[in-house]
Amino acid sequence: MSNITISDDPTDKERAIYFLKSLMELIENDQVRADQIRGLSNDEVIALAETEAAKAVEGSQKLKDGV
Amino acid sequence: MTKRILKIAAVYIVALSMLMVTACPPKDAVRNAIDASYRLPGATNDIIKAVREARDKGLITVDQGRQFGEPLNDLAKAEVIFVGMVKALNAAVKANGTADAAEVAKVRDFFDASVIEPFLRVLQVARVLSGDSIDLILVGITATRLLLRTIGLGLGSRSQNALR
């Protein structure tokens, strides 16, 4: 993500490219996550899920608050 | 550079499509739900991180970050509930040795009713902020919708049409 050049006045195109790369990374990371949990027990995956879900609430609340 | 990015994105979409069609080792519905309970907030956190970085770099404004924050927060809260339902389902299976079909259906229905919609709203914000360069972002949005469909398929989701 650090190799994207951003002008002082970001254009729609710069944003679109950034979002596109972010979504592609998301899909890659999802495959990594799917591989990661393959050998784990149900309880282990749920523990990870609880941590991720709590983190998502906290992070999204901050974005919503403009923090 | 743009054409290269689009080509790479197209490869992802084709690969993801093949993943959906190819026969994977069948997992039971409970395990699919458990996996989804981790993959969904994982994806949400990836988006949160990307939006935060975009805001910190000045690519989007604080207000635009808030536009993402609202549906992301709705999505995250729904995911907490989803994880709770999956945890209860897992506990019931451990206690009874088998999954109650009605309980599995509740998890599926919650995904359909309360997870898909805010997720699509997030993608819509990205779409709107891409303005006239919508042709670029559509590739990423399509790939993400396909991912949601893949996760939903494992749950027996009935909202496949909404994710086309």
gemmi code that builds the backbone of each chain (N, CA, C; Angstrom):
import gemmi

chains = {
    "A": [
        ("MET", (0.832, -1.208, 0.000), (0.000, 0.000, 0.000), (0.872, 1.265, 0.000)),
        ("SER", (2.136, 1.170, 0.501), (2.955, 2.366, 0.646), (3.470, 2.863, -0.701)),
        ("ASN", (3.347, 2.055, -1.788), (3.904, 2.503, -3.042), (2.892, 3.276, -3.887)),
        ("ILE", (1.732, 3.600, -3.312), (0.755, 4.387, -4.052), (1.114, 5.856, -3.906)),
        ("THR", (1.187, 6.540, -5.028), (1.487, 7.973, -5.000), (0.190, 8.736, -4.823)),
        ("ILE", (0.177, 9.626, -3.846), (-1.035, 10.388, -3.585), (-0.718, 11.864, -3.704)),
        ("SER", (-1.486, 12.545, -4.537), (-1.252, 13.974, -4.719), (-1.870, 14.741, -3.556)),
        ("ASP", (-1.607, 16.044, -3.503), (-2.188, 16.850, -2.432), (-3.710, 16.892, -2.554)),
        ("ASP", (-4.188, 16.804, -3.758), (-5.631, 16.827, -3.986), (-6.005, 15.484, -4.603)),
        ("PRO", (-6.248, 14.474, -3.751), (-6.459, 13.113, -4.291), (-7.637, 13.074, -5.264)),
        ("THR", (-7.411, 12.394, -6.353), (-8.464, 12.267, -7.354), (-9.294, 11.025, -7.068)),
        ("ASP", (-10.445, 10.982, -7.725), (-11.276, 9.784, -7.619), (-10.482, 8.547, -8.026)),
        ("LYS", (-9.648, 8.735, -9.047), (-8.883, 7.593, -9.559), (-7.901, 7.090, -8.508)),
        ("GLU", (-7.238, 8.002, -7.812), (-6.287, 7.586, -6.768), (-7.027, 6.824, -5.673)),
        ("ARG", (-8.187, 7.339, -5.304), (-8.976, 6.642, -4.278), (-9.413, 5.272, -4.774)),
        ("ALA", (-9.899, 5.235, -6.025), (-10.387, 3.967, -6.595), (-9.280, 2.925, -6.619)),
        ("ILE", (-8.090, 3.347, -7.024), (-6.966, 2.399, -7.085), (-6.621, 1.915, -5.682)),
        ("TYR", (-6.622, 2.832, -4.742), (-6.331, 2.454, -3.355), (-7.365, 1.446, -2.834)),
        ("PHE", (-8.635, 1.742, -3.076), (-9.691, 0.839, -2.603), (-9.578, -0.525, -3.277)),
        ("LEU", (-9.280, -0.493, -4.564), (-9.155, -1.744, -5.306), (-8.038, -2.598, -4.708)),
        ("LYS", (-6.885, -1.990, -4.476), (-5.761, -2.747, -3.901), (-6.118, -3.254, -2.505)),
        ("SER", (-6.833, -2.434, -1.739), (-7.234, -2.854, -0.387), (-8.139, -4.077, -0.449)),
        ("LEU", (-9.088, -4.052, -1.377), (-10.021, -5.181, -1.486), (-9.295, -6.436, -1.974)),
        ("MET", (-8.337, -6.275, -2.843), (-7.570, -7.430, -3.305), (-6.751, -8.014, -2.142)),
        ("GLU", (-6.212, -7.151, -1.322), (-5.468, -7.626, -0.141), (-6.396, -8.343, 0.816)),
        ("LEU", (-7.603, -7.821, 0.947), (-8.592, -8.455, 1.829), (-8.844, -9.897, 1.391)),
        ("ILE", (-8.962, -10.084, 0.098), (-9.250, -11.419, -0.430), (-8.057, -12.344, -0.220)),
        ("GLU", (-6.870, -11.815, -0.428), (-5.660, -12.602, -0.146), (-5.617, -12.979, 1.329)),
        ("ASN", (-5.852, -12.001, 2.193), (-5.785, -12.245, 3.641), (-6.850, -13.241, 4.077)),
        ("ASP", (-7.999, -13.213, 3.420), (-9.050, -14.171, 3.775), (-8.578, -15.593, 3.514)),
        ("GLN", (-7.869, -15.789, 2.436), (-7.350, -17.122, 2.128), (-6.328, -17.549, 3.183)),
        ("VAL", (-5.513, -16.599, 3.607), (-4.541, -16.882, 4.677), (-5.281, -17.283, 5.952)),
        ("ARG", (-6.340, -16.543, 6.282), (-7.128, -16.860, 7.487), (-7.764, -18.238, 7.369)),
        ("ALA", (-8.313, -18.531, 6.191), (-8.955, -19.832, 5.989), (-7.931, -20.962, 6.176)),
        ("ASP", (-6.730, -20.753, 5.659), (-5.665, -21.759, 5.820), (-5.243, -21.875, 7.277)),
        ("GLN", (-5.207, -20.737, 7.946), (-4.738, -20.684, 9.337), (-5.619, -21.524, 10.255)),
        ("ILE", (-6.924, -21.486, 10.034), (-7.846, -22.143, 10.960), (-8.172, -23.577, 10.570)),
        ("ARG", (-7.630, -24.005, 9.448), (-7.993, -25.331, 8.934), (-7.759, -26.439, 9.958)),
        ("GLY", (-6.631, -26.407, 10.648), (-6.309, -27.486, 11.571), (-6.707, -27.207, 13.010)),
        ("LEU", (-7.385, -26.067, 13.216), (-7.720, -25.701, 14.603), (-9.046, -26.322, 15.019)),
        ("SER", (-9.208, -26.466, 16.325), (-10.470, -27.000, 16.835), (-11.547, -25.917, 16.757)),
        ("ASN", (-12.801, -26.344, 16.904), (-13.910, -25.375, 16.892), (-13.725, -24.320, 17.978)),
        ("ASP", (-13.352, -24.753, 19.145), (-13.178, -23.821, 20.271), (-12.077, -22.804, 19.989)),
        ("GLU", (-11.012, -23.282, 19.370), (-9.886, -22.384, 19.073), (-10.297, -21.321, 18.056)),
        ("VAL", (-11.023, -21.738, 17.047), (-11.459, -20.781, 16.021), (-12.419, -19.759, 16.623)),
        ("ILE", (-13.307, -20.221, 17.464), (-14.271, -19.304, 18.092), (-13.551, -18.288, 18.970)),
        ("ALA", (-12.524, -18.721, 19.669), (-11.746, -17.785, 20.501), (-11.116, -16.704, 19.615)),
        ("LEU", (-10.575, -17.116, 18.487), (-9.998, -16.141, 17.548), (-11.083, -15.205, 17.021)),
        ("ALA", (-12.237, -15.793, 16.736), (-13.349, -15.006, 16.189), (-13.791, -13.933, 17.173)),
        ("GLU", (-13.859, -14.299, 18.437), (-14.287, -13.332, 19.457), (-13.309, -12.163, 19.529)),
        ("THR", (-12.039, -12.467, 19.444), (-11.016, -11.413, 19.477), (-11.149, -10.497, 18.266)),
        ("GLU", (-11.302, -11.084, 17.098), (-11.423, -10.286, 15.861), (-12.677, -9.422, 15.899)),
        ("ALA", (-13.775, -10.005, 16.371), (-15.041, -9.276, 16.380), (-14.965, -8.081, 17.353)),
        ("ALA", (-14.354, -8.295, 18.502), (-14.220, -7.208, 19.478), (-13.334, -6.090, 18.914)),
        ("LYS", (-12.281, -6.503, 18.236), (-11.362, -5.529, 17.620), (-12.088, -4.721, 16.545)),
        ("ALA", (-12.954, -5.389, 15.797), (-13.687, -4.711, 14.721), (-14.652, -3.673, 15.289)),
        ("VAL", (-15.287, -4.003, 16.388), (-16.206, -3.045, 17.010), (-15.436, -1.812, 17.466)),
        ("GLU", (-14.314, -2.050, 18.117), (-13.524, -0.922, 18.631), (-13.013, -0.043, 17.490)),
        ("GLY", (-12.445, -0.674, 16.480), (-11.865, 0.060, 15.355), (-12.907, 0.837, 14.566)),
        ("SER", (-14.053, 0.219, 14.345), (-15.093, 0.871, 13.548), (-15.737, 2.020, 14.335)),
        ("GLN", (-15.835, 1.855, 15.648), (-16.383, 2.928, 16.468), (-15.497, 4.167, 16.388)),
        ("LYS", (-14.200, 3.943, 16.400), (-13.260, 5.077, 16.301), (-13.409, 5.791, 14.958)),
        ("LEU", (-13.537, 5.023, 13.899), (-13.741, 5.636, 12.575), (-15.034, 6.444, 12.569)),
        ("LYS", (-16.046, 5.854, 13.143), (-17.366, 6.511, 13.170), (-17.301, 7.820, 13.957)),
        ("ASP", (-16.464, 7.825, 15.006), (-16.325, 9.015, 15.855), (-15.326, 10.017, 15.268)),
        ("GLY", (-14.699, 9.633, 14.157), (-13.741, 10.541, 13.552), (-12.398, 10.567, 14.283)),
        ("VAL", (-12.171, 9.567, 15.077), (-10.922, 9.512, 15.865), (-9.839, 8.753, 15.083)),
    ],
    "B": [
        ("MET", (-0.013, 1.157, -15.230), (-0.167, 0.539, -13.911), (-1.614, 0.114, -13.692)),
        ("THR", (-2.543, 0.944, -14.182), (-3.952, 0.642, -13.969), (-4.336, -0.666, -14.643)),
        ("LYS", (-3.864, -0.864, -15.877), (-4.205, -2.100, -16.598), (-3.629, -3.297, -15.860)),
        ("ARG", (-2.438, -3.150, -15.326), (-1.804, -4.265, -14.607), (-2.633, -4.618, -13.383)),
        ("ILE", (-3.075, -3.591, -12.663), (-3.886, -3.834, -11.468), (-5.185, -4.531, -11.850)),
        ("LEU", (-5.799, -4.082, -12.930), (-7.048, -4.698, -13.352), (-6.836, -6.147, -13.752)),
        ("LYS", (-5.707, -6.416, -14.384), (-5.420, -7.806, -14.787), (-5.256, -8.671, -13.558)),
        ("ILE", (-4.537, -8.160, -12.579), (-4.325, -8.930, -11.345), (-5.664, -9.181, -10.659)),
        ("ALA", (-6.491, -8.150, -10.617), (-7.808, -8.290, -9.979), (-8.647, -9.319, -10.723)),
        ("ALA", (-8.568, -9.303, -12.050), (-9.345, -10.270, -12.841), (-8.893, -11.693, -12.523)),
        ("VAL", (-7.597, -11.874, -12.323), (-7.074, -13.208, -11.986), (-7.650, -13.661, -10.648)),
        ("TYR", (-7.727, -12.725, -9.687), (-8.297, -13.059, -8.385), (-9.732, -13.528, -8.526)),
        ("ILE", (-10.487, -12.820, -9.381), (-11.898, -13.158, -9.513), (-12.043, -14.540, -10.126)),
        ("VAL", (-11.245, -14.820, -11.128), (-11.324, -16.136, -11.757), (-10.938, -17.214, -10.748)),
        ("ALA", (-9.882, -16.963, -9.996), (-9.424, -17.956, -9.009), (-10.487, -18.198, -7.948)),
        ("LEU", (-11.113, -17.118, -7.518), (-12.152, -17.240, -6.493), (-13.358, -17.991, -7.042)),
        ("SER", (-13.682, -17.728, -8.300), (-14.799, -18.430, -8.930), (-14.508, -19.922, -8.995)),
        ("MET", (-13.267, -20.271, -9.344), (-12.901, -21.687, -9.423), (-12.972, -22.329, -8.051)),
        ("LEU", (-12.592, -21.554, -7.046), (-12.637, -22.077, -5.683), (-14.062, -22.427, -5.305)),
        ("MET", (-15.013, -21.622, -5.763), (-16.409, -21.880, -5.446), (-16.913, -23.119, -6.148)),
        ("VAL", (-16.451, -23.315, -7.369), (-16.985, -24.403, -8.179), (-16.303, -25.733, -7.853)),
        ("THR", (-15.012, -25.643, -7.544), (-14.243, -26.873, -7.292), (-14.748, -27.565, -6.032)),
        ("ALA", (-14.759, -28.880, -6.076), (-15.246, -29.616, -4.921), (-14.222, -29.550, -3.809)),
        ("CYS", (-14.561, -28.885, -2.723), (-13.723, -28.863, -1.534), (-14.197, -29.977, -0.619)),
        ("PRO", (-13.335, -30.428, 0.254), (-13.790, -31.460, 1.196), (-15.008, -30.936, 1.961)),
        ("PRO", (-16.100, -31.674, 1.964), (-17.320, -31.154, 2.584), (-17.131, -30.981, 4.086)),
        ("LYS", (-17.565, -29.839, 4.581), (-17.511, -29.607, 6.011), (-18.935, -29.535, 6.487)),
        ("ASP", (-19.138, -29.816, 7.783), (-20.510, -29.713, 8.247), (-20.874, -28.249, 8.424)),
        ("ALA", (-22.182, -28.030, 8.529), (-22.697, -26.665, 8.571), (-22.175, -25.910, 9.794)),
        ("VAL", (-22.023, -26.625, 10.895), (-21.550, -25.978, 12.123), (-20.119, -25.481, 11.939)),
        ("ARG", (-19.277, -26.314, 11.359), (-17.892, -25.902, 11.161), (-17.815, -24.745, 10.166)),
        ("ASN", (-18.658, -24.774, 9.147), (-18.693, -23.669, 8.186), (-19.053, -22.363, 8.890)),
        ("ALA", (-20.022, -22.462, 9.790), (-20.439, -21.273, 10.540), (-19.316, -20.776, 11.438)),
        ("ILE", (-18.605, -21.711, 12.048), (-17.490, -21.333, 12.936), (-16.388, -20.646, 12.129)),
        ("ASP", (-16.077, -21.206, 10.986), (-15.059, -20.593, 10.127), (-15.497, -19.189, 9.692)),
        ("ALA", (-16.767, -19.080, 9.335), (-17.287, -17.782, 8.895), (-17.203, -16.754, 10.023)),
        ("SER", (-17.395, -17.213, 11.251), (-17.400, -16.289, 12.392), (-16.029, -15.657, 12.589)),
        ("TYR", (-14.998, -16.300, 12.074), (-13.650, -15.730, 12.135), (-13.326, -14.955, 10.865)),
        ("ARG", (-13.684, -15.484, 9.730), (-13.320, -14.843, 8.453), (-14.017, -13.502, 8.278)),
        ("LEU", (-15.257, -13.410, 8.715), (-16.005, -12.164, 8.506), (-15.400, -10.990, 9.284)),
        ("PRO", (-15.225, -11.096, 10.594), (-14.606, -9.950, 11.276), (-13.165, -9.718, 10.861)),
        ("GLY", (-12.506, -10.784, 10.402), (-11.147, -10.616, 9.873), (-11.164, -9.691, 8.662)),
        ("ALA", (-12.128, -9.920, 7.778), (-12.274, -9.084, 6.594), (-12.660, -7.654, 6.989)),
        ("THR", (-13.540, -7.552, 7.969), (-13.965, -6.230, 8.447), (-12.777, -5.458, 8.992)),
        ("ASN", (-11.929, -6.125, 9.745), (-10.745, -5.454, 10.287), (-9.785, -5.025, 9.186)),
        ("ASP", (-9.703, -5.789, 8.142), (-8.868, -5.385, 7.001), (-9.399, -4.080, 6.402)),
        ("ILE", (-10.710, -3.978, 6.270), (-11.306, -2.773, 5.696), (-11.097, -1.579, 6.633)),
        ("ILE", (-11.293, -1.811, 7.918), (-11.090, -0.739, 8.905), (-9.667, -0.212, 8.817)),
        ("LYS", (-8.725, -1.106, 8.727), (-7.305, -0.721, 8.649), (-7.058, 0.096, 7.373)),
        ("ALA", (-7.625, -0.363, 6.278), (-7.417, 0.328, 5.003), (-8.029, 1.733, 5.026)),
        ("VAL", (-9.210, 1.839, 5.614), (-9.870, 3.147, 5.676), (-9.069, 4.093, 6.574)),
        ("ARG", (-8.609, 3.571, 7.682), (-7.809, 4.387, 8.604), (-6.546, 4.895, 7.919)),
        ("GLU", (-5.875, 4.002, 7.204), (-4.652, 4.393, 6.501), (-4.956, 5.419, 5.413)),
        ("ALA", (-6.061, 5.230, 4.722), (-6.452, 6.178, 3.673), (-6.684, 7.561, 4.284)),
        ("ARG", (-7.314, 7.571, 5.443), (-7.584, 8.834, 6.125), (-6.277, 9.464, 6.602)),
        ("ASP", (-5.393, 8.670, 7.181), (-4.127, 9.192, 7.690), (-3.238, 9.732, 6.575)),
        ("LYS", (-3.363, 9.148, 5.392), (-2.554, 9.610, 4.247), (-3.202, 10.814, 3.557)),
        ("GLY", (-4.413, 11.172, 3.956), (-5.097, 12.284, 3.306), (-5.820, 11.905, 2.033)),
        ("LEU", (-5.977, 10.600, 1.821), (-6.671, 10.150, 0.616), (-8.187, 10.341, 0.764)),
        ("ILE", (-8.652, 10.233, 1.975), (-10.047, 10.558, 2.279), (-10.064, 11.493, 3.483)),
        ("THR", (-11.149, 12.226, 3.626), (-11.271, 13.151, 4.756), (-11.776, 12.400, 5.999)),
        ("VAL", (-11.772, 13.107, 7.123), (-12.299, 12.506, 8.359), (-13.784, 12.188, 8.176)),
        ("ASP", (-14.503, 13.102, 7.523), (-15.933, 12.868, 7.286), (-16.169, 11.649, 6.400)),
        ("GLN", (-15.329, 11.506, 5.395), (-15.454, 10.336, 4.518), (-15.116, 9.065, 5.302)),
        ("GLY", (-14.160, 9.172, 6.226), (-13.855, 8.042, 7.105), (-15.066, 7.668, 7.943)),
        ("ARG", (-15.795, 8.704, 8.388), (-17.023, 8.461, 9.175), (-18.073, 7.758, 8.318)),
        ("GLN", (-18.116, 8.117, 7.032), (-19.089, 7.472, 6.131), (-18.842, 5.968, 6.051)),
        ("PHE", (-17.572, 5.583, 6.140), (-17.236, 4.168, 6.204), (-17.530, 3.630, 7.603)),
        ("GLY", (-17.212, 4.448, 8.605), (-17.300, 3.994, 9.993), (-18.696, 3.534, 10.378)),
        ("GLU", (-19.705, 4.232, 9.866), (-21.076, 3.894, 10.278), (-21.485, 2.472, 9.853)),
        ("PRO", (-21.408, 2.137, 8.547), (-21.781, 0.760, 8.192), (-20.803, -0.273, 8.739)),
        ("LEU", (-19.521, 0.117, 8.869), (-18.541, -0.819, 9.437), (-18.897, -1.133, 10.892)),
        ("ASN", (-19.344, -0.134, 11.622), (-19.713, -0.354, 13.020), (-20.953, -1.231, 13.105)),
        ("ASP", (-21.922, -0.992, 12.236), (-23.118, -1.852, 12.184), (-22.706, -3.288, 11.874)),
        ("LEU", (-21.794, -3.431, 10.925), (-21.325, -4.759, 10.527), (-20.603, -5.439, 11.690)),
        ("ALA", (-19.719, -4.688, 12.352), (-18.939, -5.257, 13.458), (-19.852, -5.715, 14.594)),
        ("LYS", (-20.863, -4.902, 14.906), (-21.790, -5.280, 15.986), (-22.580, -6.536, 15.591)),
        ("ALA", (-22.950, -6.613, 14.325), (-23.657, -7.813, 13.858), (-22.746, -9.031, 13.949)),
        ("GLU", (-21.480, -8.831, 13.675), (-20.534, -9.950, 13.726), (-20.336, -10.447, 15.156)),
        ("VAL", (-20.381, -9.545, 16.122), (-20.279, -9.965, 17.530), (-21.460, -10.885, 17.865)),
        ("ILE", (-22.635, -10.492, 17.420), (-23.826, -11.316, 17.662), (-23.675, -12.652, 16.948)),
        ("PHE", (-23.191, -12.602, 15.723), (-23.002, -13.818, 14.928), (-22.049, -14.779, 15.637)),
        ("VAL", (-20.943, -14.252, 16.144), (-19.982, -15.099, 16.858), (-20.649, -15.720, 18.086)),
        ("GLY", (-21.458, -14.926, 18.789), (-22.165, -15.431, 19.970), (-23.107, -16.573, 19.608)),
        ("MET", (-23.799, -16.414, 18.501), (-24.735, -17.465, 18.062), (-23.969, -18.730, 17.688)),
        ("VAL", (-22.842, -18.545, 17.033), (-22.035, -19.699, 16.615), (-21.459, -20.404, 17.843)),
        ("LYS", (-21.060, -19.616, 18.805), (-20.502, -20.194, 20.040), (-21.574, -21.038, 20.745)),
        ("ALA", (-22.788, -20.502, 20.804), (-23.894, -21.234, 21.438), (-24.203, -22.510, 20.662)),
        ("LEU", (-24.144, -22.404, 19.343), (-24.398, -23.572, 18.499), (-23.362, -24.660, 18.776)),
        ("ASN", (-22.105, -24.237, 18.862), (-21.013, -25.176, 19.132), (-21.205, -25.842, 20.491)),
        ("ALA", (-21.613, -25.070, 21.484), (-21.843, -25.616, 22.831), (-22.972, -26.641, 22.796)),
        ("ALA", (-24.004, -26.347, 22.031), (-25.146, -27.274, 21.924), (-24.723, -28.575, 21.257)),
        ("VAL", (-23.891, -28.457, 20.247), (-23.406, -29.662, 19.555), (-22.566, -30.510, 20.501)),
        ("LYS", (-21.740, -29.855, 21.299), (-20.901, -30.596, 22.255), (-21.778, -31.290, 23.297)),
        ("ALA", (-22.856, -30.631, 23.680), (-23.724, -31.195, 24.720), (-24.577, -32.347, 24.165)),
        ("ASN", (-25.055, -32.181, 22.909), (-26.022, -33.138, 22.368), (-25.438, -34.112, 21.356)),
        ("GLY", (-24.239, -33.810, 20.910), (-23.597, -34.705, 19.938), (-24.017, -34.436, 18.513)),
        ("THR", (-24.991, -33.559, 18.323), (-25.455, -33.269, 16.974), (-26.014, -31.852, 16.918)),
        ("ALA", (-26.088, -31.305, 15.696), (-26.589, -29.939, 15.547), (-28.091, -29.946, 15.283)),
        ("ASP", (-28.784, -29.050, 15.959), (-30.217, -28.877, 15.727), (-30.375, -28.062, 14.438)),
        ("ALA", (-31.115, -28.619, 13.496), (-31.244, -27.958, 12.194), (-31.837, -26.556, 12.323)),
        ("ALA", (-32.752, -26.395, 13.257), (-33.394, -25.096, 13.448), (-32.381, -24.066, 13.950)),
        ("GLU", (-31.492, -24.498, 14.828), (-30.474, -23.581, 15.354), (-29.480, -23.194, 14.257)),
        ("VAL", (-29.108, -24.149, 13.430), (-28.217, -23.863, 12.300), (-28.890, -22.863, 11.359)),
        ("ALA", (-30.181, -23.060, 11.146), (-30.933, -22.164, 10.254), (-30.962, -20.740, 10.818)),
        ("LYS", (-31.033, -20.626, 12.144), (-31.049, -19.285, 12.773), (-29.761, -18.537, 12.460)),
        ("VAL", (-28.649, -19.262, 12.533), (-27.355, -18.642, 12.245), (-27.317, -18.182, 10.789)),
        ("ARG", (-27.781, -19.052, 9.908), (-27.819, -18.721, 8.482), (-28.709, -17.503, 8.245)),
        ("ASP", (-29.866, -17.495, 8.861), (-30.822, -16.407, 8.660), (-30.268, -15.086, 9.188)),
        ("PHE", (-29.532, -15.155, 10.283), (-28.935, -13.938, 10.833), (-27.895, -13.391, 9.854)),
        ("PHE", (-27.096, -14.267, 9.296), (-26.113, -13.844, 8.290), (-26.822, -13.126, 7.146)),
        ("ASP", (-27.905, -13.746, 6.654), (-28.639, -13.180, 5.528), (-29.265, -11.830, 5.885)),
        ("ALA", (-29.798, -11.752, 7.100), (-30.577, -10.566, 7.471), (-29.705, -9.412, 7.971)),
        ("SER", (-28.593, -9.741, 8.628), (-27.899, -8.682, 9.378), (-26.418, -8.493, 9.073)),
        ("VAL", (-25.826, -9.407, 8.324), (-24.393, -9.261, 8.016), (-24.193, -8.751, 6.586)),
        ("ILE", (-24.940, -9.315, 5.670), (-24.743, -8.964, 4.259), (-25.011, -7.483, 4.012)),
        ("GLU", (-26.107, -6.976, 4.560), (-26.524, -5.605, 4.243), (-25.495, -4.550, 4.622)),
        ("PRO", (-24.992, -4.531, 5.868), (-23.977, -3.514, 6.175), (-22.694, -3.710, 5.383)),
        ("PHE", (-22.359, -4.961, 5.072), (-21.157, -5.227, 4.275), (-21.305, -4.573, 2.904)),
        ("LEU", (-22.461, -4.740, 2.306), (-22.691, -4.138, 0.989), (-22.714, -2.622, 1.075)),
        ("ARG", (-23.156, -2.080, 2.192), (-23.167, -0.622, 2.377), (-21.740, -0.081, 2.405)),
        ("VAL", (-20.849, -0.842, 3.036), (-19.437, -0.444, 3.069), (-18.893, -0.358, 1.643)),
        ("LEU", (-19.182, -1.381, 0.861), (-18.705, -1.408, -0.519), (-19.311, -0.247, -1.313)),
        ("GLN", (-20.539, 0.096, -0.990), (-21.208, 1.193, -1.683), (-20.506, 2.526, -1.391)),
        ("VAL", (-20.043, 2.714, -0.168), (-19.314, 3.940, 0.178), (-18.050, 4.046, -0.686)),
        ("ALA", (-17.344, 2.930, -0.786), (-16.122, 2.915, -1.611), (-16.460, 3.249, -3.055)),
        ("ARG", (-17.574, 2.721, -3.498), (-18.014, 2.954, -4.871), (-18.295, 4.440, -5.102)),
        ("VAL", (-19.023, 5.033, -4.182), (-19.385, 6.448, -4.318), (-18.138, 7.333, -4.287)),
        ("LEU", (-17.203, 7.010, -3.402), (-15.999, 7.830, -3.270), (-15.028, 7.639, -4.432)),
        ("SER", (-15.301, 6.659, -5.262), (-14.454, 6.451, -6.434), (-14.951, 7.264, -7.622)),
        ("GLY", (-16.113, 7.888, -7.458), (-16.625, 8.815, -8.466), (-16.613, 8.264, -9.875)),
        ("ASP", (-15.951, 9.018, -10.770), (-15.937, 8.640, -12.182), (-15.027, 7.447, -12.456)),
        ("SER", (-14.199, 7.077, -11.483), (-13.295, 5.937, -11.692), (-13.931, 4.646, -11.226)),
        ("ILE", (-15.231, 4.590, -11.330), (-15.995, 3.456, -10.828), (-15.597, 2.150, -11.504)),
        ("ASP", (-15.136, 2.229, -12.750), (-14.765, 1.002, -13.460), (-13.615, 0.287, -12.757)),
        ("LEU", (-12.748, 1.034, -12.087), (-11.639, 0.417, -11.364), (-12.154, -0.290, -10.115)),
        ("ILE", (-12.964, 0.396, -9.328), (-13.393, -0.156, -8.041), (-14.364, -1.309, -8.233)),
        ("LEU", (-15.096, -1.321, -9.334), (-16.086, -2.379, -9.539), (-15.455, -3.765, -9.541)),
        ("VAL", (-14.245, -3.847, -10.031), (-13.564, -5.140, -10.048), (-13.357, -5.634, -8.613)),
        ("GLY", (-12.901, -4.735, -7.754), (-12.669, -5.102, -6.354), (-13.967, -5.424, -5.640)),
        ("ILE", (-14.999, -4.643, -5.943), (-16.300, -4.871, -5.310), (-16.852, -6.227, -5.738)),
        ("THR", (-16.711, -6.533, -7.005), (-17.195, -7.822, -7.514), (-16.481, -8.967, -6.810)),
        ("ALA", (-15.183, -8.833, -6.666), (-14.407, -9.894, -6.008), (-14.833, -10.067, -4.556)),
        ("THR", (-15.115, -8.962, -3.886), (-15.512, -9.038, -2.483), (-16.908, -9.634, -2.342)),
        ("ARG", (-17.792, -9.259, -3.241), (-19.142, -9.848, -3.228), (-19.052, -11.360, -3.441)),
        ("LEU", (-18.136, -11.747, -4.306), (-17.957, -13.177, -4.576), (-17.456, -13.891, -3.323)),
        ("LEU", (-16.589, -13.230, -2.604), (-16.095, -13.796, -1.354), (-17.238, -13.974, -0.361)),
        ("LEU", (-18.082, -12.955, -0.257), (-19.251, -13.047, 0.636), (-20.145, -14.211, 0.214)),
        ("ARG", (-20.313, -14.373, -1.076), (-21.135, -15.490, -1.595), (-20.526, -16.822, -1.200)),
        ("THR", (-19.208, -16.900, -1.307), (-18.512, -18.150, -0.967), (-18.731, -18.494, 0.497)),
        ("ILE", (-18.567, -17.503, 1.361), (-18.789, -17.722, 2.791), (-20.257, -18.084, 3.019)),
        ("GLY", (-21.151, -17.362, 2.351), (-22.578, -17.610, 2.507), (-22.992, -19.000, 2.044)),
        ("LEU", (-22.358, -19.472, 0.973), (-22.670, -20.815, 0.456), (-22.438, -21.868, 1.530)),
        ("GLY", (-21.350, -21.698, 2.263), (-21.029, -22.655, 3.317), (-22.056, -22.651, 4.441)),
        ("LEU", (-22.787, -21.533, 4.554), (-23.809, -21.429, 5.600), (-25.173, -21.847, 5.084)),
        ("GLY", (-25.263, -22.088, 3.784), (-26.562, -22.380, 3.194), (-27.375, -21.113, 3.007)),
        ("SER", (-26.651, -20.009, 2.826), (-27.318, -18.722, 2.693), (-28.367, -18.731, 1.592)),
        ("ARG", (-29.456, -17.992, 1.856), (-30.511, -17.888, 0.848), (-30.433, -16.546, 0.132)),
        ("SER", (-29.340, -15.839, 0.362), (-29.236, -14.505, -0.228), (-28.242, -14.464, -1.373)),
        ("GLN", (-28.074, -15.598, -2.032), (-27.079, -15.645, -3.097), (-27.400, -14.640, -4.201)),
        ("ASN", (-28.677, -14.454, -4.490), (-29.041, -13.520, -5.553), (-28.659, -12.089, -5.206)),
        ("ALA", (-28.724, -11.752, -3.930), (-28.387, -10.391, -3.500), (-26.900, -10.107, -3.660)),
        ("LEU", (-26.122, -11.180, -3.782), (-24.682, -11.008, -3.849), (-24.140, -11.190, -5.261)),
        ("ARG", (-25.043, -11.260, -6.220), (-24.580, -11.404, -7.612), (-24.077, -10.059, -8.126)),
    ],
}
model = gemmi.Model(1)
for chain_id, residues in chains.items():
    chain = gemmi.Chain(chain_id)
    for i, (resn, *xyz) in enumerate(residues, 1):
        res = gemmi.Residue()
        res.name, res.seqid = resn, gemmi.SeqId(i, " ")
        for name, pos in zip(("N", "CA", "C"), xyz):
            atom = gemmi.Atom()
            atom.name, atom.element = name, gemmi.Element(name[0])
            atom.pos, atom.b_iso = gemmi.Position(*pos), 0.0
            res.add_atom(atom)
        chain.add_residue(res)
    model.add_chain(chain)
structure = gemmi.Structure()
structure.add_model(model)
structure.setup_entities()
